[in-house]
Amino acid sequence: MTTMTRKRDPKLLTEAMLAGDRVALARLITVIENRGAGTAATMSKIYKKCGKAHTIGITGPPGAGKSTITSSVIEHLRERGKTVGVVAVDPSSPFSGGSVLGDRIRMQKHFLDEGVFIRSLSTRGSHGGLARSGRDVSRLFDAFGKDYVIIETVGVGQTELDIMEVADTVVVVLVPEAGDTVQVMKAGLLEIADVFVVNKADRDGALRMKTELEMMLHLKTPEGDDAWQVPVLMTQASAGVGTLELIDACVAHQDNRKRRVTPDARMQERLKAEVLEICEEELMRRLRAGRTNGEVGALLDAVGSGEKDPYEAALDLLGSPEELSKLIAGGD
Amino acid sequence: MTTMTRKRDPKLLTEAMLAGDRVALARLITVIENRGAGTAATMSKIYKKCGKAHTIGITGPPGAGKSTITSSVIEHLRERGKTVGVVAVDPSSPFSGGSVLGDRIRMQKHFLDEGVFIRSLSTRGSHGGLARSGRDVSRLFDAFGKDYVIIETVGVGQTELDIMEVADTVVVVLVPEAGDTVQVMKAGLLEIADVFVVNKADRDGALRMKTELEMMLHLKTPEGDDAWQVPVLMTQASAGVGTLELIDACVAHQDNRKRRVTPDARMQERLKAEVLEICEEELMRRLRAGRTNGEVGALLDAVGSGEKDPYEAALDLLGSPEELSKLIAGGD
């Protein structure tokens, strides 16, 4: 085994990472991000070490100030002596309004702090793998021993909602000008938010937005006496105002959750769904890896030359159990 | 067979649709959008009837005025006696800036026109199926006999880029305030655009944007003497200014394309990629349909109860060729 292979071997990296090696953690994140052959096996090893961190998801529309909030939250957590891992999920579109460069500049002051580990994941071209990468990387931070893991997403599309499923506490950040609160409901944010934040609270309409959110929350059916009451906080994150209260609210939510949660039905369903997702991803990887195989290659060539249409060729392939199992039987 | 089943049977719907039945077309679109068991077989039948329509993709950042342009283009095409099918792909996020309601209102005047068929596809919860739905529905319009098929997307994420692969001509709409043209390059729009439109051309910076785009296009390596020169048009779609020229540019592009295109390498690769995509989608459907099967169900229960972690369970499933082939062997 050459030095280079050793540096990339997921097993060795996992051992080194679990022993506290930051460089191994960084390399392992890259392995996981690339979704290579060893991903599921690596994650299975790491999964056993998970569950100690408090994972906080921060989501909301572009321009709501999520990175500024994250940065301020990190600062407060560090003052309390806590370690933090941050997964920042970059926007899928350069037009979506998130200023990635600006975000990185706002986070810059934390880059030299050994107690903080920040990693950006990019959406482009990931074809759904991003939700899985985001969850896996947050689990890596957890297994590595970070006290807090923050998952920051730009935008509130399906990928972002999927990533949020790994979070213990979901913080939804809004700004007064983000449009009326009806949009919050349409986006399904009312369902996933454990804490609402109205940021840039000095602007017009902030108080009205808070009131509207509280009214909508009031309409939700309570789950029981011990049910969590979703708070609506006001922040001016750029001045550090309100972010300490945000941390306290997240901690209170986590305490409440731990008190209430016997493994609940929703969590069980999520875990089952994850099994199928992991299978899906692995099957797709094998399918793509096997595309140059004999018969499959011939079938694809027939499509390329116009002999068969793509739907017909796919049905041929799916109708031939032998070819199909050869293709997906595994390995590279 | 009951009347209700007959109304939903893809085979009967396909026959009726190909015979010109608008209601059957509408029902078939719903079948295709739901991505049920018969999707690939239906599309294979329809694929053979495709290739007559001129499929125009219209994409660009939210708020660029794509729906207004589409509406104006429809109007001009109808004046020329052409029939039009429109697939409008709704934004994945209510925060992305696209005003879906407004779009529909702008299109409203065409809803009573028998020569125009408009269908919106929604992103939410589609998990990557949207790109496939968008392409399939545009092919349905083609097979139905529409002269023009317009695919309008909101946003320029991966899904939108994927959908655009089915278009003969890709129109990228920008507005001066959409940010500098460097973003155009970052989004990969320079690679996919056959025609650029600077809409809201009366605003500041429109001419500068046009000049910058032309400079960037000039830097692209030309493919040969007969290569298509990507034009940059200026429009004020809300006043109908410039959209006639846009249609002419699209027609010129289609003529140029037909002159040049012997089945090219890029197209062949796309068709091959589609075979794998269709296989993927079908495998996923079968995997999800088979989730309650005996052994698989037991494995999922073990995950739900915490006995196994989801990665481990997925690896178990993938490591058991018998279980796996039973699961994906087909049927529902």
Interface residues (C-beta under 8 A of the other chain):
Chain A: A40 A41 M43 S44 Y47 K48 P61 P62 S92 S93 P94 F95 S96 G97 T123 R124 G125 S126 H127 G128 G155 V156 G157 Q158 A178 G179 Q183 K186 A187 G188 P263 Q268 E269 L271 K272 E274 V275 L276 I278 C279 E280 E282 L283 M284 L287 R288 R291 L299 L300 V303 G304 S305 G306 D309 P310 Y311 E312 A313 A314 L315 L317 L318 G319 P321 L324 S325 I328 A329 G330
Chain B: A40 A41 M43 S44 Y47 K48 P61 P62 S92 S93 P94 F95 S96 G97 T123 R124 G125 S126 H127 G128 G155 V156 G157 Q158 A178 G179 Q183 K186 A187 P263 Q268 E269 L271 K272 E274 V275 L276 I278 C279 E280 E282 L283 M284 L287 R288 R291 L299 L300 V303 G304 S305 G306 D309 P310 Y311 E312 A313 A314 L315 L317 L318 G319 P321 L324 S325 I328 A329 G330
